[in-house]
């Protein structure tokens, strides 16, 4: 199967499972509430958005339609640029002039004067099926239905016979993700989940921490939006971390966050740093169990939240004390990397899986063993992979999702596998290895999943793309995000806002009085009575209070040696959410940046962030601007 065909199957299954029916090549973006690609968004758009488009001078582009196939049916849809759609959508829970309505299934409802009211998708699979049964025709393939028709759909669903029972569980094959924004991966979580679901993957292991660095180190890792993406496609999201001796309590925070943000369980990766240790192993696992108790006490899960460990496939040679590990975990995940070990191992997978099982048992492991196989070099063949899966059992997983050094051709190897395999070889020492649990079911219900509070929705500009002084315009670029948000500036009317402000206001505005003057000047021009609350003696508490109450802030800090300025949109007690115009900071005061990635909606840990913005250590000398 080619990669393109994998994407197509993923798109079709995405629709078949009842998410929004999107034009081929696009997926539903829950932050927009519309189908979208990297560059475009697709209607139907709300009437208010179309009116805004016309008012902004969009002309015929506001109403032109384009033909796209949706599940093989050609549909006429509106198409606007993604950035333009974002600006017109508004910042509410639903697109402009619509409201989330429990009467209409939690969809966004639009009241229309003198015409039929509307309901917007994404529509569930059962709703689309009911639409078809009621003869909705091609309208069933769009994401806007009349409100009255939607009520008829609800009645049809209520009167429909009970669905067939859920299919019997055959395996829980999984894959490992290094990080979603890795160079070469080229997919969002939504796109990756669609592709994996199309193949039949049942678990994904997402890296959430490295030592005591967690959440902010990996894009979108700490978000119930991310875990819900996989859950909704029948894929169990598991969190994993690479661990080291020392700082055990700080490392265990990652497990707490994993439970908080909707993961079904947690896996520690303990390797060479724990070889020939005893005390260190006890310490790290005791800290993890304590964090799990805290998460359960705080209501972040009920039922079970299993813990596993991945380490060597040959622990005896490495001096890894799996007998100690066994006291704390629910399962072991040996890295049985026959691809790395060489061709003789790949050709005799069953023999070496059995040897690994028995070695673990000999060293005191009584818990189930879930082997991991590597495909990262594209040396192992699909036939050899199949032999491995048959011998290792239904809880096997594969290292790792192609990206970075892992070639894209690995996707073709994965596509050639039988992801619905249900028969497995009898292997020595494999007691309990083939037992299956569905951790998406009632055994693991997140009692009250807590997402990071949604950051204030403001436009994002990256300063390295500015025409003027791209490495020295952090202040004017931050100001551009704020003035666009308040409507004092408009990219549709003025082009790239940071460059427009640079020309209009005469430079970079790096001092507190200059930046204050710049905001006030643009507010005055727009006829607004809003004014900046700017100071050089701001406090950390003022910053926290401002952004947690829905205000915006711009703050200066020593994120680099010369200093740097960014927009702060939220604080959740542990992390600040920012729009960082220079990309992503390395979390070191007077540190460095990765400017090859976006800084939109980045979450920086509280301690590192507050250390960088405060000079005197008492938290009352911030260069701070607050806007409301």
C-alpha positions in Angstrom: 0.0 0.0 0.0 1.4 3.4 -0.9 1.5 6.2 1.6 -1.1 8.2 -0.3 -3.5 5.2 -0.1 -2.9 5.0 3.6 -4.0 8.6 3.9 -7.0 8.0 1.8 -8.1 5.0 3.9 -7.5 7.1 7.0 -9.7 9.8 5.7 -12.5 7.4 4.8 -12.4 5.7 8.2 -12.3 9.1 9.9 -15.6 9.9 8.2 -17.0 6.4 8.7 -16.4 6.7 12.4 -18.6 9.7 12.4 -16.5 12.7 12.5 -17.0 15.6 10.2 -17.3 14.8 6.5 -14.4 16.7 5.0 -13.2 17.3 1.5 -10.5 14.9 0.4 -7.1 15.8 1.8 -8.5 17.8 4.8 -9.5 16.8 8.3 -11.7 18.4 10.9 -9.9 21.0 13.1 -11.6 21.2 16.5 -10.0 24.6 17.2 -11.6 26.1 14.1 -14.8 23.9 14.0 -14.2 23.5 10.3 -12.5 21.1 8.0 -9.0 22.3 7.1 -5.6 21.6 5.7 -2.3 23.4 6.6 -3.3 26.3 4.4 -7.1 26.3 3.7 -10.4 25.9 5.6 -13.6 24.7 4.1 -17.2 25.8 4.7 -20.1 26.1 5.0 -19.2 29.1 7.1 -21.6 31.0 9.3 -23.6 33.8 7.8 -21.9 36.3 10.1 -18.5 35.1 8.9 -19.5 35.5 5.3 -20.8 39.0 6.0 -17.5 39.9 7.7 -15.7 38.6 4.6 -17.7 40.8 2.3 -17.2 43.8 4.7 -13.5 43.3 4.6 -13.4 43.5 0.9 -13.2 39.8 0.1 -15.5 40.2 -2.9 -16.4 37.1 -4.8 -13.9 34.9 -2.8 -16.4 35.1 0.1 -19.0 33.1 -1.8 -17.2 31.2 -4.5 -17.6 27.5 -4.2 -15.2 24.7 -5.3 -15.9 21.1 -6.1 -14.3 18.5 -3.8 -15.0 14.8 -3.4 -16.3 13.7 0.0 -16.5 10.0 0.3 -16.7 9.7 -3.4 -19.5 12.3 -3.8 -18.7 15.7 -5.3 -19.7 18.5 -3.1 -19.6 22.3 -3.7 -17.9 24.0 -0.7 -16.6 27.4 0.2 -12.8 27.6 0.6 -10.9 30.4 2.4 -7.4 30.6 3.7 -6.9 29.1 7.1 -5.5 32.3 8.6 -8.4 34.4 7.1 -10.9 31.9 8.5 -9.3 32.1 12.0 -9.6 35.8 12.0 -13.3 35.8 11.0 -14.2 32.9 13.3 -14.0 34.9 16.5 -12.8 33.6 19.9 -15.9 32.0 21.2 -16.6 28.3 21.9 -18.4 28.2 18.5 -17.8 30.2 15.3 -19.1 33.8 15.1 -22.8 34.2 15.8 -23.4 30.6 16.7 -23.8 29.0 20.2 -23.2 25.5 21.6 -26.6 24.0 22.0 -27.6 20.9 24.1 -30.9 20.9 22.2 -29.0 20.2 19.0 -26.6 17.5 20.3 -24.0 19.9 21.6 -23.4 21.2 18.1 -23.1 24.9 17.2 -26.5 26.4 16.5 -27.1 29.5 14.2 -30.4 31.5 14.3 -31.2 32.9 10.8 -33.7 35.7 10.4 -36.4 34.9 7.8 -34.9 31.5 6.9 -34.2 28.0 8.3 -31.9 28.0 11.4 -28.7 25.9 11.0 -26.7 23.4 13.0 -23.0 22.9 12.3 -21.0 19.6 12.5 -18.8 17.8 13.1 -21.6 15.2 13.1 -21.3 11.8 14.7 -21.3 8.6 12.6 -24.8 7.6 13.9 -26.1 11.1 12.9 -24.7 10.8 9.3 -26.2 7.3 9.0 -29.6 8.6 10.2 -29.3 11.5 7.7 -28.9 8.9 4.9 -31.8 6.8 6.1 -34.0 10.0 6.1 -33.0 10.7 2.5 -30.9 13.8 3.2 -29.0 13.2 0.0 -25.8 15.2 -0.6 -26.6 17.4 2.4 -25.5 14.5 4.6 -21.9 15.0 3.2 -21.7 18.6 4.4 -21.2 20.1 7.9 -24.3 22.3 8.0 -27.8 20.9 8.3 -31.1 22.7 8.9 -32.0 22.7 12.6 -35.4 21.1 12.0 -33.8 18.4 10.0 -31.3 17.7 12.7 -34.2 17.2 15.2 -35.6 14.7 12.8 -32.2 13.0 12.8 -32.3 12.8 16.6 -35.7 11.2 16.5 -34.5 8.7 13.9 -31.6 7.7 16.2 -33.8 7.4 19.2 -36.1 5.0 17.4 -33.3 3.0 15.7 -32.8 -0.6 16.8 -29.9 -1.4 19.2 -26.5 -1.5 17.4 -24.6 -4.8 17.0 -22.4 -5.6 20.0 -18.9 -4.3 20.0 -16.4 -6.6 18.1 -14.4 -9.0 20.1 -11.0 -7.7 21.2 -8.3 -9.5 19.1 -5.1 -7.6 20.0 -3.7 -4.4 21.4 -0.8 -3.8 19.0 0.8 -0.4 19.6 3.4 2.1 18.3 5.8 4.5 19.9 6.0 8.3 19.2 9.1 10.2 19.9 7.5 13.7 19.6 4.8 15.1 17.2 6.8 18.1 15.9 9.8 16.0 15.0 11.4 17.0 11.7 10.2 14.7 8.9 7.1 13.3 10.7 4.9 15.9 9.0 1.6 15.2 10.8 -0.6 16.7 13.4 -1.9 14.4 16.1 -5.2 14.3 14.3 -3.6 13.2 11.0 -1.4 10.6 12.8 -4.4 9.2 14.7 -6.4 8.9 11.5 -3.6 7.1 9.8 -2.9 4.7 12.7 -6.6 4.0 13.1 -6.9 3.2 9.4 -4.2 0.5 9.8 -5.7 -0.9 13.0 -3.2 0.3 15.6 -4.7 0.0 19.1 -2.2 1.8 21.3 0.1 4.8 21.1 2.9 5.5 23.5 3.6 9.3 23.6 6.7 10.8 25.2 5.7 13.2 27.9 9.0 13.8 29.8 12.7 13.4 29.9 13.9 13.3 33.4 12.4 16.1 35.4 11.5 18.1 32.2 8.0 17.4 31.3 4.9 18.7 29.4 6.4 21.9 28.0 9.3 20.0 26.5 7.0 18.2 24.0 4.3 20.0 21.9 0.7 19.1 22.8 1.8 16.3 25.1 -0.1 17.6 28.1 -3.6 18.1 26.7 -6.8 16.2 26.9 -7.4 17.5 23.4 -4.5 15.3 22.3 -5.5 12.2 24.3 -9.2 12.6 23.2 -8.0 12.6 19.5 -6.7 9.1 20.0 -9.4 7.9 22.3 -12.1 8.9 19.8 -10.5 6.7 17.2 -10.3 3.6 19.6 -6.5 4.1 20.3 -5.3 3.9 23.8 -3.0 6.9 24.6 -0.2 5.9 27.0 2.4 8.3 28.3 6.1 7.5 28.7 9.2 9.1 30.1 13.0 8.5 30.0 14.2 8.4 33.6 17.4 8.9 35.5 18.6 8.3 39.1 17.9 11.4 41.4 15.2 14.0 41.4 12.6 11.2 41.7 9.8 13.4 42.9 10.2 15.9 40.1 10.3 13.0 37.5 7.2 11.5 39.0 5.3 14.7 38.3 5.1 13.4 34.7 2.9 10.5 35.8 0.6 12.8 37.7 0.2 15.0 34.6 -0.4 11.9 32.4 -3.3 10.9 34.6 -4.5 14.5 34.7 -4.5 14.9 30.9 -6.3 11.7 30.0 -3.7 9.0 29.3 -4.7 5.5 30.2 -1.4 4.6 31.9 2.3 5.3 32.2 5.6 3.6 31.1 9.0 4.4 32.5 12.1 3.9 30.3 15.0 2.9 32.5 18.2 2.0 30.8 22.0 2.3 31.3 21.7 4.8 34.1 20.0 2.1 36.3 22.2 -0.8 35.4 23.5 -2.6 38.6 21.5 -0.4 40.9 19.0 -1.3 43.7 18.3 1.8 45.9 17.9 4.0 42.8 15.3 1.7 41.3 13.3 1.5 44.5 13.4 5.3 44.8 12.1 6.1 41.3 9.3 3.6 41.4 8.2 4.6 44.9 8.0 8.2 43.7 5.8 7.0 40.8 3.4 5.1 43.0 3.1 8.1 45.2 2.3 10.3 42.2 -0.3 7.8 41.1 -1.9 7.9 44.6 -2.0 11.7 44.4 -3.6 11.7 40.9 -6.3 9.2 42.1 -6.9 11.3 45.3 -7.4 14.4 43.1 -9.9 12.7 40.9 -7.9 12.4 37.7 -8.8 8.8 37.2 -10.9 6.1 38.7 -10.4 2.4 38.4 -6.9 1.5 37.2 -4.0 3.5 35.9 -1.4 0.8 35.1 2.4 1.4 35.2 4.9 -0.4 33.0 8.6 -0.3 32.3 10.6 -0.7 29.2 14.3 -1.7 29.4 16.7 -4.1 27.9 15.7 -7.2 26.0 18.7 -8.9 27.7 18.6 -7.6 31.3 21.0 -10.1 32.7 23.8 -8.9 30.5 23.1 -5.3 31.4 22.8 -5.8 35.1 19.2 -4.5 35.2 17.4 -5.7 38.3 14.0 -6.6 36.9 13.1 -8.4 40.1 13.0 -5.0 41.9 11.0 -3.5 39.0 8.5 -6.3 39.1 7.5 -5.3 42.6 6.1 -2.0 41.3 4.8 -2.5 37.8 1.9 -4.1 36.1 3.9 -5.3 33.1 7.4 -5.3 31.5 8.2 -4.1 28.0 11.6 -5.5 27.0 13.3 -3.8 24.0 13.6 -7.0 22.0 15.3 -5.2 19.1 16.1 -8.1 16.8 16.6 -5.6 14.0 19.4 -3.9 15.9 20.9 -7.3 17.0 21.3 -8.5 13.4 19.9 -10.7 10.7 20.3 -14.1 12.6 18.0 -12.7 15.3 15.5 -11.3 12.8 15.3 -14.8 11.2 14.7 -16.5 14.5 12.3 -14.1 16.3 10.3 -16.8 18.1 13.5 -18.3 19.6 14.8 -15.0 21.0 11.4 -13.9 22.3 11.2 -17.1 24.2 14.7 -16.6 25.5 13.8 -13.1 26.6 10.7 -14.3 28.4 12.6 -17.0 30.3 15.4 -14.6 31.2 12.9 -12.2 32.7 11.3 -15.0 34.7 14.6 -16.3 35.9 15.4 -12.8 37.2 12.2 -12.6 39.2 9.7 -11.1 36.8 6.2 -12.5 37.4 4.2 -9.8 35.7 3.2 -10.0 32.0 5.8 -9.3 29.3 4.9 -7.0 26.3 7.8 -7.1 23.9 8.8 -4.1 21.7 10.3 -4.6 18.3 12.3 -1.9 16.4 11.7 -1.0 12.7 13.7 2.2 12.8 16.3 1.1 10.3 13.9 -0.5 7.8 16.1 -3.6 7.9 13.5 -6.0 9.2 11.0 -7.3 6.6 7.2 -7.4 6.9 7.4 -11.2 7.0 9.9 -11.1 9.8 7.8 -8.5 11.6 4.8 -10.8 11.2 6.8 -13.7 12.8 7.7 -11.4 15.7 4.1 -10.4 16.3 2.9 -13.9 16.2 5.5 -15.0 18.8 5.4 -12.0 21.1 1.7 -11.9 21.5 -1.2 -9.4 21.3 0.4 -6.7 23.5 3.4 -6.2 21.2 4.4 -2.6 20.1 6.7 -1.2 17.5 9.4 1.4 18.0 8.8 4.0 16.4 6.6 6.3 14.3 8.6 7.4 11.2 10.3 10.8 11.4 13.7 12.2 12.0 16.2 9.4 11.3 13.4 6.8 10.8 12.7 6.6 7.0 9.2 7.2 5.7 9.3 3.9 3.8 8.7 2.2 7.2 5.0 3.2 6.7 4.8 0.8 3.8 6.2 -2.0 6.1 3.6 -1.3 8.7 0.8 -1.1 6.1 1.8 -4.7 5.0 1.1 -6.1 8.5 -2.1 -7.8 9.7 -3.1 -5.4 12.5 -6.1 -7.5 13.3 -4.1 -10.7 14.0 -5.8 -12.9 16.5 -3.8 -16.1 16.6 -0.5 -16.2 18.4 2.2 -18.9 18.9 2.7 -20.7 22.1 6.1 -19.5 23.5 8.1 -20.6 26.4 7.7 -18.7 29.7 4.9 -16.5 28.4 2.3 -16.9 31.2 0.0 -13.9 31.2 1.7 -12.3 28.2 -1.3 -12.8 26.0 -4.0 -11.5 28.4 -5.8 -8.5 26.9 -7.3 -5.5 28.7 -9.2 -2.6 27.1 -8.0 0.5 29.0 -10.4 2.7 27.1 -13.3 0.9 28.7 -14.9 1.3 32.2 -11.8 0.0 33.9 -10.1 3.3 33.3 -12.4 6.3 33.3 -11.0 9.7 33.7 -13.2 11.2 36.4 -12.8 14.8 35.4 -10.2 15.3 32.8 -8.6 18.7 33.0 -7.2 20.4 29.9 -4.8 23.2 30.2 -7.0 26.3 30.4 -7.6 27.4 26.8 -5.2 30.2 25.9 -6.6 33.5 24.8 -7.2 33.1 21.1 -5.0 35.7 19.5 -3.2 35.8 16.1 0.4 34.6 16.1 3.3 36.2 14.3 6.9 34.8 14.1 9.4 37.6 14.1 12.0 35.7 12.0 9.6 36.2 9.1 9.4 40.0 9.5 10.8 42.1 6.7 12.3 44.6 9.1 15.0 43.4 11.6 13.7 39.9 12.0 16.1 39.1 14.9 15.4 42.3 16.8 11.6 42.9 16.6 10.3 40.7 19.4 8.5 43.8 21.0 6.8 45.1 17.9 5.8 41.5 16.9 4.3 40.9 20.3 2.4 44.2 20.1 1.1 43.1 16.6 -0.5 40.0 18.2 -2.3 42.2 20.7 -3.4 44.9 18.3 -4.7 42.3 15.9 -6.6 40.6 18.7 -8.3 43.9 19.7 -9.0 44.8 16.1 -6.8 47.9 16.1 -4.9 46.4 13.1 -6.0 44.0 10.4 -3.7 41.8 8.2 -6.5 41.8 5.6 -6.3 45.6 5.3 -2.7 46.3 6.2 -0.7 43.2 5.3 1.8 41.7 7.8 1.0 43.5 11.0 4.6 43.5 12.6 6.0 45.2 9.5 3.0 47.6 9.3 3.5 48.6 12.9 7.2 49.0 12.4 6.5 51.5 9.6 3.6 53.3 11.4 5.2 53.6 14.8 8.8 54.1 13.7 10.8 51.1 14.8 11.0 48.3 17.4 9.6 50.0 20.5 11.8 48.1 23.0 11.4 50.2 26.1 8.4 50.0 28.4 7.3 53.6 27.7 7.7 53.2 23.9 5.7 50.0 23.8 3.0 51.5 26.0 2.8 54.5 23.6 2.6 52.2 20.6 -0.4 50.3 22.0 -2.2 53.5 23.1 -1.5 55.1 19.7 -3.1 52.3 17.8 -6.1 52.3 20.2 -6.6 56.0 19.7 -6.5 55.6 15.9 -9.1 52.8 16.2 -11.4 55.0 18.3 -11.0 52.8 21.4 -10.7 53.9 25.0 -8.5 50.9 25.9 -5.1 51.8 27.2 -2.1 49.8 28.2 -1.3 49.2 31.9 2.5 49.3 31.6 5.2 49.4 34.3 8.8 48.5 35.1 7.9 47.4 38.7 5.3 44.8 37.9 5.0 41.8 40.1 4.7 38.1 39.3 1.4 38.0 41.1 0.0 40.8 38.9 1.0 38.8 35.9 -0.6 35.6 37.2 -3.8 37.5 38.2 -4.1 39.3 34.8 -3.8 36.3 32.5 -5.9 34.0 34.7 -8.7 36.5 34.6 -8.7 36.6 30.7 -6.4 39.6 30.2 -3.4 39.6 27.9 0.1 40.5 28.9 3.4 41.3 27.3 6.5 40.6 29.5 10.2 41.1 29.1 12.7 38.5 30.4 16.2 37.2 30.1 15.3 34.3 27.8 18.4 35.2 25.8 21.5 37.2 26.6 20.1 40.5 25.1 16.7 39.9 26.6 13.4 38.9 24.8 9.7 39.9 24.9 6.6 37.8 24.4 2.9 37.6 24.9 1.5 35.7 27.9 -2.1 34.4 27.5 -2.6 32.1 30.4 -1.3 30.5 33.7 -2.6 27.2 35.1 -0.6 27.1 38.3 2.2 25.0 36.8 2.7 26.4 33.3 2.5 29.8 31.5 1.0 29.7 28.0 2.6 32.1 25.7 2.8 33.3 22.1 6.6 33.4 21.7 7.5 35.4 18.6 11.0 33.8 18.4 10.0 30.1 18.4 10.6 27.8 21.4 12.9 28.6 24.3 15.3 26.0 25.9 14.1 26.9 29.4 17.5 28.3 30.5 17.8 31.9 31.7 20.1 33.8 29.2 19.5 30.7 27.0 18.8 29.9 23.4 16.0 29.2 21.0 14.8 26.9 18.3 13.4 29.4 15.8 12.7 26.7 13.2 9.4 25.9 15.0 6.4 27.9 15.9 6.1 29.6 19.3 2.3 29.7 19.2 0.6 28.5 22.4 3.9 27.2 23.9 3.7 26.2 27.6 6.7 27.1 29.8 7.1 25.7 33.3 6.4 28.2 36.0 9.8 28.1 37.8 11.9 28.5 34.7 9.7 31.2 33.3 9.5 33.3 36.5 13.2 33.0 37.1 13.8 34.4 33.6 11.5 37.4 34.0 12.6 38.5 37.4 16.0 40.2 38.2 16.0 41.0 41.9 14.6 37.7 43.2 11.6 39.3 45.0 9.3 39.2 42.0 8.5 42.9 41.8 10.7 44.3 39.0 8.9 43.0 35.9 8.8 45.0 32.7 5.1 44.3 32.3 2.2 45.4 30.0 -1.4 44.3 30.8 -4.3 44.7 28.4 -8.0 44.2 28.8 
